[in-house]
Amino acid sequence: MIFNPAEEHEYEAACGLLLHRFDGWAVENGIDADPFVAEAALEYRHLGTPDGRLGLWDQRHIEEFLLDWAPRTVTVLPDEEPADAPGTLRALLRYLHAVQLADPRGASLSEALAAVDGAAPRYAEAMADRSRWGLAKFWITTAAEQGADVQDEPALQDFVGRAQSGEVPYDPDVLQAIVDRQMRSSGPVRSEPQLPVALPGDDVLREQADRSPIVRQLRALAEWAGRDGRTLTGSGRLRLSDARELVERLDTGDSTDSIRTSADLPRLDLLVEWAKKARLIRVAKGRLYAVAKAQPILNDPLELWRRAFEAFGELRSPVRGGRRDRYGASVLFDEYAAYDLYDVILPDVLATLYSLPYPMPWPGLRETVRLAYRSSSLPGVLARDSADSVGREQSDADSDLRRLLGALEELGAIECHQGMAEPVFGELALSEDQDEAEVWAGMSAEDFDDVDDDLLDDPLSVDDLLDDEATRRSRRLKSELSAGPVELIRLTDLGTDSVHRRLLAEGRDAPLIGELAQAPPAGLLGVLADHYDPESARTELTAWIAANGGHPAALEQLVHAVRAMPFRTRAEAMLDVLASSLDDGELLLRSLRSDPSIAPTTLSLLARREILTPEDLTEPESLLMVAESLLQLYEATGADGLGEMLHHEGRDAEEALRAALASGHPDQHGLADLQAIADRMPRERKSHIGRLRQRGHRGNGRRGGKGRR
């Protein structure tokens, strides 16, 4: 139920199977559903959202699909009935829950249906608003409205030619609005998967937050400002007497010797700006006040900590402490750059540290900042920089990152200590196949001095240079990581909790160990199979068993969920993660070998684990294995893919298909799909297959829906 965007064929096969089964389910239940709209909904979750989870639907997904994605991508030609997207989405959500494919971390079925009902009244208006359309939909609809046959390629090309020459009337304002919207948004980028994390309860986090120096200082600053407020200078800064008082009261460590304004106290300036961004204090009519509505936040250390963490992203200049290099710009905080690297580096640093099983060594984290800064410039320009310029930029980048990490450490979001880096980081050091931008990012000042200008004019010589530099850089980084103790950095529980909350708010997948304790059995096993590493899966499963009646009762529920799963590959993945997460997993598999409804899945898994060999199987079990293999291949490649394979393999494949149809496999829908493939084979070959199926297997199988897409 999740595919990498690059897995186009795998996604197409899974999507086709889902639509085929959904269409059949809708027909059987008397539901009028449009497979094209259902396909658009699955494509939205696959390509239009950061996480790509096909089975997870929340209110925001439902509203975005109905009010943005469908109006932008679903084309309704003038002679067609408008698509009932709300009705089809209701049916699709019901189907996902009926066949146990719904992700339990999403909305419940009743919540999801209510969200559809809430968005449905606005759907027709959104579909009619041409400014919400995509470019392709705009031109296809315009062509159809002007009489062009959009199904006829020559006619469509003729329309395109007339449009390019200005012969086609259209609304330029609408077209410009569409173009402007697309220019503003490049669409979501699929986020990297995150490992599950474990977190203590809020009571523990609250105690940790109360020990944060920043939390204490922000609270004290707001209390000092008070409801009556404190007078500021004409430039809006603290008076010197007040600034000196606060330095002592808050213990900022600033030196008050020879200061002319409070701006000369970088630590105090940071705290004041931080409190403003966190909406704890405000400026009005020349006075600094505590925000009255923030009092409940000030009384709750955890909420105050979370508020401070969220505000940290807006503290570019104060975090720097007012430092500027002689050119007036900062590597990390350059307000004159095309984009502010602070907005890139801060989330990247936090995401890098999140869910890591080991603390991150400083050299590895440092390289990410150098890469982000150096790769934003052209290699030819960089290579002609002086050694002093390169060295200064790298030093500034390191200093800026140090300041950022220092503030995060004092807040309590990260903790640092000295130690040996885990060997895995040495293995992950940049290798020879890194791209050009990474190489330029890692070159030292001496490396740039060694580059001959004439060399850079020859692309082949540049390639050789990059290969050599990649090797040198990899060796330097590995040597630094293994030479001795380095600074190791990790997120604290508080930091992990807040990054986790941020990831969820961005619509990303961020599993939390323990959150599936009340999930239905199939939902639990599906999420573990798709998103959990083995150790986390074992922990999550153990907690679920304890919360659901203990080992015997919980295990029966889990096995029943595998039995009821109508999709072969998912059933095996569920059984696999179940067996892998139990101490007696192999014993469980052996006990299920004789269970008629789950035997094919069990035999397939036992064979894949090399617990069983072909010689260990009885003849009926061999037939079940053949059927299971073909059904899984069908799910992975689609009907066309399996049919093509059978055609190319010839009689051996045909015999396998005959064996599968005569096997007595319990998946009646799957066998019906295989029979449909057999029916499309050449007539002289399929007659024997049909007779054998009638003789050897008289189940109640029936074909699924039309599979129309």
NORKA-V182953 format. One line per field, one symbol per residue. psi: psi as a letter, one per 20 degrees, with the letter a starting at -180 (. if undefined). A space follows every 10 residues. Layout:
# NORKA-V182953
psi: ???
This chain:
# NORKA-V182953
psi: jpqqhimggg gggggggghg hgggggghjk poqohggggh ghhghgijqh hjohjoprgh ggghghiggg hhhoporhjq pppmggghhg ggggghhhjk ippiiaqrgh gghhhghhhg higggghioh iiqrgghghg ggghhjjqoi ioghhghggg ghghjjippr ohggghgggg ghhhpjrqpp qqqqqqqpqr rhgghggghi iphggggggh gghggrhhrp prrhjjrqqh ghghghgggi lhjqpjpkqh riijnhgggg gghghghjkh rqppljqoqp ohiighghio hghgghghgh ihijlfghhi kjpqriijrq ghloiirhqo hhhggghggg hghpjpiqqp qghghhhhgg ghghiirpgh gghiqrhggg hgghgggggg hggghgghgh hjhrqqrqrp qqhhhhhjqp aijqrghhgh hiprghghhi pphhhiiohh hggggggghg gggghggggh hihaqrpppq qrggggghhg hggghjjron qppiijhjqq ghgghggghh iqrgghgggg gghgghiljr ggghhhgggh hggioipghh ghhghghghh iqhkghhggh hihjohiigg ggggghghjk hqrhhiqrgh hgghgggggh ghhghhirgg ggggghghib hghhhggghg hjhkpinhgg hhghhhghhi rqgihighgg ghghhiolak qqqbahkp.
